[in-house]
Amino acid sequence: MSTSERHVRLFRNGRNQALRIPRELELEGEEALIYKEGDRLIVEPIHKGRLLALLASLDPLTEPFPNIDDDLPPLDDVQL
């Protein structure tokens, strides 16, 4: 077993199957995604706000965006 693996026991919590997550394997935050891949149960933390924090830390763009309308034919006038 690697150091990030632990043997745990499953138990019932009402109608749900549950397990206790050892302290060294705790996830950040208060929400997670859970799904199965074959016989494996995958639990991933949901990191809210990390994308916005990353975008806020980036330098603003200095290059102007290209004008993509230059090569388009003119629009027809529509009479309604």
C-alpha positions, 0 to 999 in steps of 0.5 A, spaced: 500 500 500 502 507 498 502 512 503 495 515 501 492 508 501 488 506 508 484 500 509 477 503 512 470 499 514 464 500 510 458 501 515 450 503 514 448 510 516 440 509 515 439 507 508 446 509 505 452 506 505 458 510 508 465 510 510 469 515 515 475 518 511 481 518 515 484 525 517 490 524 512 485 523 506 480 529 508 478 533 502 478 541 502 471 544 502 464 542 504 462 539 497 465 533 493 463 529 486 462 522 487 462 517 481 464 509 479 469 507 474 468 500 474 469 497 481 472 504 483 469 509 487 472 516 485 471 522 490 473 529 488 472 535 491 469 541 488 473 547 488 469 553 488 472 560 486 478 557 484 477 559 476 475 566 478 481 567 482 486 564 477 483 569 472 484 575 477 491 573 478 493 574 470 495 580 467 490 583 462 491 582 455 495 588 451 494 585 444 487 587 440 483 582 438 482 581 430 476 584 427 473 577 424 468 581 420 473 584 415 472 578 410 464 577 411 460 579 406 455 585 407 449 583 411 442 584 407 437 589 410 431 586 412 424 589 412 420 587 417 
